[in-house]
Amino acid sequence: MIALYVFVVIPLWVFIRLFFVCGILVFIINLIRKILNKTKISYTLFALLSAFFGSIVFMILWLSETTISFAIFDPKYYTFQKLCQESGLYVYDKDLYQQITKQEKLYNELSKNFDNNNALKQEFELNKERYMQQFSPKSFSENDLLHHAKEVFLNNKASEMAPLQLHNSEKWRNALGSEGDTKLSAIEDRIYESKEVIYAYCVDNPLDSCPTDKKHIIALEKDYIYYSPQFQLKMTTNFDPEVRTKGFMRCQNTNALHIED
């Protein structure tokens, strides 16, 4: 199949496009020569010029060892483009999602303005030893301990100012999806669907040890990945074409928001 692309499809594709370019060029030249009462150029030059320029383009690609992608010739690429309409952020609990984003925005504001907020700095200084004790001094340097203690402090402040509530009114600390929440499943050859849990909560268990039947997903990101067939042109005595999957594409509209009922 790859040999068909290299020796037939690509040269024909280049030739057809150059044929129209050369056709326009010959037409303009003949129009000028007609105005000047000169003999017209034969229109057989359409094919000759196209083949000439096409061979130059092919040789340049050959000598430069360019990697050529066959994505536009692959039907799976267009299947991938259609699937991309489904990519984006899926929100399954709108109320909790809005609470989480509000709390995260507040956390970012507190972190950004921390150095200019004397009251916040004084409160942290009074409690930093307690926060630092949550981390093992063997695993972190003094600066790292201070940094993580500050993060916990600010996260707690944001939680106090904008507490998250579950439907049963239980307080809950927001957390990213733990390892294993990212699923990559094959749709078909060279096309994969990626699902990553962004926010979830668990009933009666910590999120990182939550059984599947007790985990409630608040929001997840869905994306599609397409591995495009590519080929490396090389100047070799023994030409042995191989399909090489080197490049991949992801959907462009991953910011699309889908509110699920």
N, C-alpha and C positions, 0 to 999 in steps of 0.2 A: 504493500500500500504506500509506504513512504517513497519507494522508487517512482511510483506513478505520480506523486506530488512533485518530486524533484525534476523529473525528466519530461513530464507532460503537462500537469496542471499549472505549475508556476510559470514555465516558459509560455504556455498558451495565454495565461492571464496577463503576463507582461506584454506579449505580442499584441493582444486585442486592444489594450489601452494605448500602446504606442502607435498602433495602426490608425486610431482616430486622431491622435496628435499629429502624426505625419500627414494624414489626409487633409487636415486643416492647414498645415504648413504648405503643402503642394497647392491647395486651392488659392491661398493668398499669393503665392509666387506666380501662379498662372494668371491671376487677376491683374497683378502688376505688369506681367509681360504682355497681357492683352492690351492694357492701356498704352504700353510703350511699343505696340505692334511687333512684339517679338514672338518667336515660336514657343508654343506651350510645351511644358514638361510632361512626359508620359505619366499617366496615373498608375502605371505599374510600380512606380517608385514608392507607392503606399506600402506594399509588402516588403520591398527591398530595404527601405529606410527603417521600417519597423523591425525587421529581422536583424539589421545591422546594429541598431541601438539596443535591441533586446539582448543580443549576444554580448555587447559591452557591459550592460548592467549585470548579466549573469556572471561574467568573468570577474568583475569587480567584487561581487559577493563571494565568489569562489576563492579568489586570492586573499581576501580579507578574513577568511574563515568566520564569516558572519553566522550567527545563530538565527535561523528562520523559524518563525512560529506559524503553524498551520491552523491556527484557531479559526480563521475566517472560512476555512474549507471544511471545518468539522461541524456536523449537525448538532453534536452535543453542546457546542458553544452557544447555540441559539436556544437550546433547551435550558441551559444555565441562565441566559438572559431573562427568560420567562420566569424561572424560579426566583430570580432576584426580586421580583415584585412582592414576594412574601417575606423578604428579609426585614430586619429591624428589631425594635424593642417591643416585646409583648408584655403587657401589664395585666395581671389576673386579679389584682386587688387594688383598685384605684385609690381608695382612701389610705391604705397603709403605704402605698408607693408615694403619695403626696406627702405623708408625714415623714417618710425617710428622706426624701429629697429636701424637705424643709430643714430637717435636723442636720443634714450634711452641709447645706448652705450656711447654716448658723455656725457649725464647727469651722468651716473655712474662713468665715468672717472673724471668729474669735482668734484663730491661729494667725491670720494676717495682721490683726490689730493688737496682738498680745504685748509686743514691746512698748506700745503707746498707752496701754491700759494699766495704770499703777495699781488699782484695786485688784485686778486679776492677777498681776504679778505677785503682790503681797500675799494673796490667798494661796497661790501655788508654793511660794517659799515656805509658808507655815506648814504645808502638807506634803512637800516633795519627798521627805524621807519615807513617809508611809507608802507613797506611790512607787518609789524606787525599790522598796522591799519586795514588790511583786515580781521582780526579775532577779535572776541569779547573777551575782557579781562575777562568777567564773565565766559566764557566757558573754558578758558585755563589758566594755570599757566604761570609765566614769562618765564620759560625754554621751555614750550611747544610753546608759542608764537614765541620765538626765533627760535626754531626748524622748525616750519611750515613756518616762514618767509624765512629761509634759503632755504627750499625746493622750494618755489615759485621763489626765486631769481635764483637758479640754473636751474630750469626748463625754466625760461625766457631766461637765457643765452644760454642754449642748443637750444632753439627755434630760437634765433637770429643767432647762428652759423650754424645751420642746419635746416632752416625753412621748414615746411611741406607745400606742395602745393596740392590743389585739381585740378581736371581736368580743372576747370574754373579759375585756378590761384589764387583762394581765399586762404588766409592763414588760417590755421586751427590748433588748439592745440589738441594734441593726448589725448584720454581719453579711459578708460576701459569701457566695456559694462556696462550700468547702471542696477540697480535692475530690474528684470523682463526679462532680456535678457538670462537667463539660463532656458532652457527648458528640462524637463525630461518626455519623452513619452514612453508608454508601447509598446514594440514590440510584446511580447506575455507574457504569465504567467512567472514571475520571471526574465524576461529580459527587460531592459529599455535602451533607447537611450538618452544620455545626450548631449545637444548642448549648448555651452556657447559662447556668442559673446565676442571676445577679443578686437577688434578694429572696430570702426564704425564712420561715420560722418553723420551729418544731414544738410539738405538744409534749410536755413532760420530759424532754430530753435536751441536752446541749446540741447545738446544730451540727457539730463535727462528728457526733456519734448518733445521729438521728436515724431511726428506721425509715425506710421509704414510705411506708403507709402512714407515718406520723408527720412527714415533712410537707409543709404547705408552701408552694412556690408563689411568691408575690410578683416577681418579674424575671424574665429571662431574655437573652439576646439570641436571635436566630439569624444565621448567616449561611451562605452557600459558597463552596470552594470548587473551582474548576481547574484541573490540571491540564494545561494545554500541551499537545504534542509538538515537540520542537526537533529541529535537526541542525547539526553543526556541519556546514560545508567545509571540506578540507581538500587540499591538494595532495592526494596520495596516489600511488601507483595502483594499488588494489582498492577500488572504490566499493565499500561494503556499507550501504546505508542502514542505519538503525534508528528506531524510534527512541528518543530520549525525553523523558518527562522532567524538564528542568524548571519550567516556569509555572506559576499558578496565579489565578485571579480570584479576588473576592468581590462581593457585591459592593456597589458604590452607595446605595441608599440604606446603609446600616443604621442611620439615625431616624428612620421612619418609625413613628409611634403607632402601635396597635393596641387599642383598649379592648380586652376580651370581657365578654359578659359572664 
